[in-house]
Amino acid sequence: MKFSTALIVLTSAVAFLASPTASESEYCPNEEYPHKCRGPKSGECFNPATGAFQKGCSAGFKCNNGKCVYGKP
């Protein structure tokens, strides 16, 4: 393996391991850069379609475990 190839693999591994990971009930909103994963604050629900937290959910969706999911409230 060439040194440059090994360096690229090592750099990719470090970047992957350094990226934030969300635990259960935590989401990584798009507007917070670098992405900071967090749970919803009081009254907030994460909308995966927009990648943002919002107050409540759109019609036809309900907030379940801090995330907007399809279903009746």
WOPETA-V168873 format. One record per residue. N is the residue number from 1. RES is the residue in three letters. PSI is psi as a letter, one per 20 degrees, with the letter a starting at -180 (* if undefined). OMEGA is omega in whole degrees, -180 to 180 (none if undefined). NEAR is the number of other C-alpha atoms within 12 Angstrom. Layout:
n=(N:N)
res=(RES:RES)
psi=(PSI:PSI)
omega=(OMEGA:OMEGA)
near=(NEAR:NEAR)
This chain:
n=(1:2:3:4:5:6:7:8:9:10:11:12:13:14:15:16:17:18:19:20:21:22:23:24:25:26:27:28:29:30:31:32:33:34:35:36:37:38:39:40:41:42:43:44:45:46:47:48:49:50:51:52:53:54:55:56:57:58:59:60:61:62:63:64:65:66:67:68:69:70:71:72:73)
res=(MET:LYS:PHE:SER:THR:ALA:LEU:ILE:VAL:LEU:THR:SER:ALA:VAL:ALA:PHE:LEU:ALA:SER:PRO:THR:ALA:SER:GLU:SER:GLU:TYR:CYS:PRO:ASN:GLU:GLU:TYR:PRO:HIS:LYS:CYS:ARG:GLY:PRO:LYS:SER:GLY:GLU:CYS:PHE:ASN:PRO:ALA:THR:GLY:ALA:PHE:GLN:LYS:GLY:CYS:SER:ALA:GLY:PHE:LYS:CYS:ASN:ASN:GLY:LYS:CYS:VAL:TYR:GLY:LYS:PRO)
psi=(p:q:g:h:g:h:g:g:g:g:g:g:g:g:g:g:h:i:q:q:q:p:r:p:j:q:q:n:q:h:i:o:p:q:p:o:p:r:r:q:r:p:i:q:p:p:o:h:h:i:k:q:q:r:o:a:r:r:p:i:q:q:o:o:k:j:p:p:q:p:r:p:*)
omega=(179:180:-179:178:179:179:178:179:180:179:178:180:179:179:179:-178:-179:-179:-178:175:-179:173:-180:-179:174:-179:-177:-178:-178:-173:180:-177:-6:-173:177:-178:179:175:180:174:-177:178:-179:175:-178:178:-178:180:180:-178:-177:172:178:176:-179:-179:179:178:-180:179:177:178:-180:-180:177:-177:177:179:-180:177:179:-180:none)
near=(8:8:9:10:11:12:13:14:15:14:14:14:13:12:12:12:11:12:16:18:16:15:12:14:20:23:31:29:27:19:15:14:11:12:19:19:25:25:23:27:18:12:17:23:33:36:29:23:18:17:19:28:31:24:19:25:28:22:13:13:20:22:28:21:19:28:36:32:22:17:14:13:14)
